[in-house]
Amino acid sequence: MGMTREVTLNELVNTISTRLEDHKNISTHLVVPQNYKEPFGAKIENGKPVNFALLKTKGRVSENIPYRFDHYAIVLCVAGTAKKTVGNYAFSVEPHSMHFIFPGMVNTFSDCSEDLELYIVLFKKEFFADMYIKDGVLESILDTNMDLPPHCNLHEEDFVLIKSLIDSMYLEYSKGELYCTQIIQSILIQLFYLSGRFLQNSAQKYPVHISRGHQLTQQLKKEIGKHFLTKRTVQEYADILFVTPKYLSEVIKTETGETPIKLIHQRVYHEALYLLTYTEMSIKEISEYLNFDTPSHFSRFFKQYAGYSPSALKRGA
């Protein structure tokens, strides 16, 4: 049975390039602008894999469609607002904010304003292949506090600095002169280290003491992410976390306003939406993959959250 399909950097760049040639052929299943788009630049040479791209977007992006990248993304918000979910975290995207996405993270946009404007830097580890960067270095720079979302708000001078670095990378790419790639690499490394600094500064604004309730909530979300295919009851997660179901339910309700079972079901729903949108798997195959008893049980579950059936989504895809 097929697994979930990642949105690769090659696919993303090639799709945007194709859509630039035909503005009427607008897909609603990719997180790129629906009414305006402009590739900022992309390293494409003789059909080789794309390891680096810059995008500048204006206008609404595809909403409530989960996607999973095979690459890193640094996203700077220039104007407008949106809601974003990255992995276990949900936060607001506002002007002068930046957020980060690691390979494999499931992400969604929602509540996007019409004037949303983003600068997005996309790259893979392979872009630094000739720089001999040790394994884990890229992750460690931004992994300052896994209990907080990968997001920060920038002071005016920091926003100007980050934007100028992205503009500098675009300028180097557009000129295409000697050592262009090496200069872009060095600028990107600078951008990465500055991002780590700003994330660290943002994390320090939070209270040093993190409540037991917050810790338990994050632990539950992580365990749901690991086991949602096979474990669907509050009792099972309470056992993993060494607490009673009653205590777990009370804490999660206080921290999130939701019940643990709602969080479990939301994770299953998002995976179902992803599979229906991005794979060729049939509804029966998805039902089996998500461990539902029957396709009809899966369809009822999905319709309860989406307001429409899986088959309706498949027909409209």
ChimeraX attribute file (.defattr): number of C-alpha atoms within 10 A of each C-alpha:
attribute: neighborCount
match mode: 1-to-1
recipient: residues
	/A:1	8
	/A:2	11
	/A:3	11
	/A:4	19
	/A:5	16
	/A:6	19
	/A:7	17
	/A:8	18
	/A:9	22
	/A:10	18
	/A:11	13
	/A:12	16
	/A:13	22
	/A:14	15
	/A:15	15
	/A:16	20
	/A:17	15
	/A:18	12
	/A:19	15
	/A:20	16
	/A:21	9
	/A:22	10
	/A:23	12
	/A:24	10
	/A:25	11
	/A:26	18
	/A:27	15
	/A:28	14
	/A:29	17
	/A:30	20
	/A:31	21
	/A:32	23
	/A:33	22
	/A:34	20
	/A:35	14
	/A:36	15
	/A:37	18
	/A:38	15
	/A:39	15
	/A:40	20
	/A:41	19
	/A:42	22
	/A:43	16
	/A:44	15
	/A:45	8
	/A:46	5
	/A:47	7
	/A:48	9
	/A:49	14
	/A:50	22
	/A:51	20
	/A:52	25
	/A:53	24
	/A:54	23
	/A:55	21
	/A:56	20
	/A:57	24
	/A:58	21
	/A:59	20
	/A:60	24
	/A:61	26
	/A:62	19
	/A:63	18
	/A:64	18
	/A:65	20
	/A:66	24
	/A:67	26
	/A:68	22
	/A:69	20
	/A:70	19
	/A:71	21
	/A:72	22
	/A:73	19
	/A:74	19
	/A:75	20
	/A:76	27
	/A:77	23
	/A:78	22
	/A:79	18
	/A:80	19
	/A:81	22
	/A:82	20
	/A:83	17
	/A:84	20
	/A:85	19
	/A:86	22
	/A:87	19
	/A:88	18
	/A:89	15
	/A:90	16
	/A:91	15
	/A:92	17
	/A:93	27
	/A:94	20
	/A:95	19
	/A:96	21
	/A:97	20
	/A:98	25
	/A:99	22
	/A:100	19
	/A:101	22
	/A:102	20
	/A:103	16
	/A:104	15
	/A:105	18
	/A:106	20
	/A:107	21
	/A:108	19
	/A:109	22
	/A:110	17
	/A:111	14
	/A:112	18
	/A:113	15
	/A:114	15
	/A:115	14
	/A:116	21
	/A:117	22
	/A:118	24
	/A:119	20
	/A:120	22
	/A:121	22
	/A:122	22
	/A:123	23
	/A:124	19
	/A:125	14
	/A:126	13
	/A:127	16
	/A:128	18
	/A:129	10
	/A:130	9
	/A:131	11
	/A:132	7
	/A:133	11
	/A:134	8
	/A:135	9
	/A:136	8
	/A:137	10
	/A:138	17
	/A:139	13
	/A:140	11
	/A:141	16
	/A:142	22
	/A:143	15
	/A:144	18
	/A:145	13
	/A:146	9
	/A:147	16
	/A:148	15
	/A:149	18
	/A:150	24
	/A:151	24
	/A:152	23
	/A:153	19
	/A:154	20
	/A:155	12
	/A:156	9
	/A:157	10
	/A:158	15
	/A:159	18
	/A:160	12
	/A:161	15
	/A:162	20
	/A:163	17
	/A:164	12
	/A:165	16
	/A:166	21
	/A:167	15
	/A:168	16
	/A:169	23
	/A:170	19
	/A:171	15
	/A:172	18
	/A:173	20
	/A:174	13
	/A:175	9
	/A:176	11
	/A:177	9
	/A:178	9
	/A:179	10
	/A:180	15
	/A:181	18
	/A:182	15
	/A:183	15
	/A:184	21
	/A:185	18
	/A:186	14
	/A:187	16
	/A:188	19
	/A:189	14
	/A:190	14
	/A:191	19
	/A:192	18
	/A:193	15
	/A:194	17
	/A:195	22
	/A:196	20
	/A:197	15
	/A:198	21
	/A:199	26
	/A:200	17
	/A:201	14
	/A:202	17
	/A:203	19
	/A:204	11
	/A:205	8
	/A:206	10
	/A:207	8
	/A:208	8
	/A:209	6
	/A:210	10
	/A:211	10
	/A:212	10
	/A:213	17
	/A:214	16
	/A:215	11
	/A:216	17
	/A:217	21
	/A:218	18
	/A:219	16
	/A:220	23
	/A:221	19
	/A:222	14
	/A:223	16
	/A:224	22
	/A:225	15
	/A:226	11
	/A:227	13
	/A:228	22
	/A:229	16
	/A:230	13
	/A:231	15
	/A:232	17
	/A:233	14
	/A:234	19
	/A:235	17
	/A:236	15
	/A:237	25
	/A:238	18
	/A:239	11
	/A:240	11
	/A:241	15
	/A:242	10
	/A:243	13
	/A:244	14
	/A:245	18
	/A:246	11
	/A:247	11
	/A:248	23
	/A:249	17
	/A:250	15
	/A:251	20
	/A:252	21
	/A:253	15
	/A:254	14
	/A:255	14
	/A:256	13
	/A:257	10
	/A:258	14
	/A:259	17
	/A:260	27
	/A:261	16
	/A:262	11
	/A:263	17
	/A:264	23
	/A:265	18
	/A:266	14
	/A:267	18
	/A:268	20
	/A:269	20
	/A:270	21
	/A:271	20
	/A:272	21
	/A:273	20
	/A:274	19
	/A:275	23
	/A:276	20
	/A:277	22
	/A:278	19
	/A:279	14
	/A:280	15
	/A:281	17
	/A:282	15
	/A:283	19
	/A:284	15
	/A:285	15
	/A:286	25
	/A:287	19
	/A:288	15
	/A:289	17
	/A:290	17
	/A:291	16
	/A:292	17
	/A:293	10
	/A:294	11
	/A:295	18
	/A:296	13
	/A:297	11
	/A:298	23
	/A:299	18
	/A:300	14
	/A:301	18
	/A:302	20
	/A:303	15
	/A:304	12
	/A:305	13
	/A:306	13
	/A:307	10
	/A:308	13
	/A:309	16
	/A:310	24
	/A:311	14
	/A:312	10
	/A:313	13
	/A:314	13
	/A:315	7
	/A:316	8
	/A:317	12
